[in-house]
Amino acid sequence: QTPSDPPTSEEPSPTTDPETAMAEAVLTLVNEERANVGCQPLTLDTGLSRLAADFSRDMAERGFFDHTDPDGLTPWDRALTSGIANLGGENIARGQQDAQAVMDAWMASDGHRENILNCEFTTLGVGVHLGDGGPWWTQDFGY
């Protein structure tokens, strides 16, 4: 492109894709809930985010909804296979249409709320997959 050429529409857009925007909104809401009970905010971890996104997509593509996948792998098995040794817990959900709805569901469930409000956790990865039967949501918490 020369200085006299008009800009083309192929230039990258600064906007975030919907799944990433939804995941970022979950992180914000998690940190708001944690602040309410005196926990430090979680920081986004790219490895945990990749793990969570892959699992959300896997649940949608293979049609299951469980922490243990059809191959018998637990969240900790999948984390170790991905080179992640600091996984502390996992929350999953499906069908909630936005970040607020999924957070409301998790906060209304004792086990899920305990993960969100566990002050020992320091990092978080969130994966959202907008497939059939979804959205499919995964939170992977780390130390």
N, C-alpha and C positions, 0 to 999 in steps of 0.2 A: 504494500500500500504506500503510495506516494503522498506527500502533504496535500496535494490537490484532490485526492480521491476521497469521496464521502465515506464515513464509517459504515461498516457492514453490520448486518443483524447477526452474523455468526460470532460476534465477540461474546466472551463468557458473561453470563449474567451474575451480578453479585447476590442475587436472591438464593436462599437456602431451599433445598428440596423439602417437601412436606414431612417426610419421615424424620429428617434431621431436626426440623423446627419443632415437631411434636416431642422428640427426645429431649431437646434443650428446655422445652417448657416443663417437662417432668422434673428435670434437675432443679430448676428454679423453685418449683412447688415443694420438692423434697427438702430443699434447704430452708424454705420458709417454715415448714413443719418442725425441722430440727432446731431452728432458732427459738421456736416457741417453748422448747423444753431444755434449752441451754446447751445443745450439742453444737460442735463446730460444723461449718458447712462442708459438704463433700465436694471434692474436685473431680472434674471429668477425667476419666482414664481411657485413653484410646484403645488399649488392649481389651479392657472390660467392655467397652462400647462395641467393638468388633464381635466379641464373644456373644453379647446380648443380641445384636442385630442378626448374627448368623443363626442363633437359636430361634428367634422369632420367625425368621424366614423358613427354617427347617420345620417348625411346628405347622406352619401354614401349608408348606409344600407336601409334607407327608401326612397331614391330617390327624395329628395327635395333639393333646393338651395335657402335659404332665412335665414335671421336672426331670424325670428319667425318660430318655428318648427310646424309640423302638429297638435300638441296638443295645439297650441296657446301660447306657452311659449316663451317669449323674452329672450335675453341674460341675462338680469337682473333677470328675474324669475329663470332661470337655475342656475345662480350664487348663489342666495339666497338659493335655494334648496340644493346646495352643501356647504352651510356655508360660502360663500364668499360675503362680504359686500362692497368690495372696487372696484368693476368693474367700469371702466370708459368708455370703448368703445370696439367695436369688428369690425374686418375686416374678410371677408371671400373671398375665391376665389376657382376656380376649373379648372383643366386642364393644368395648367402651370407645366412643367416637372421638374423644379429645383428652388432653392431659388432665384437665380438672376432673373429668368423669372417672378416669382410671385411678387417680389419686384418691378420690372419694371412696372408691371400692376398696383399695388397699388399706386406707386408714380405718375402714369399718371392719377389718379383719385382724384379729389379734396377732397372728403370726407375721402377716405382711407389715403391720404397723410396727412390730418389734424390730424388724429389719430396718425400716426407714428411720426409726428413732434410736437405733443402736449407736451410742456415742463412740464406740470402739472403731466403727467403720470410718475410713478417711477418703475413700474414692468410690466412684460410681460409674457404671456404664449402662446406658439405656439403649435398647433396640426396639424399633417399631417397624412392623411390616404391614403394609396396607393391602393384604391379600384377601381372597374370599374367606368369609367367616370371621373376619377381623374387624378392626385392627388387632394385630397380635403384639403384645407388649412383654418385654423382659427387662428387669432391673438386675444387674449383677453388682454386688457390693464388695469392696475390697478393704484390706487393712493397710 
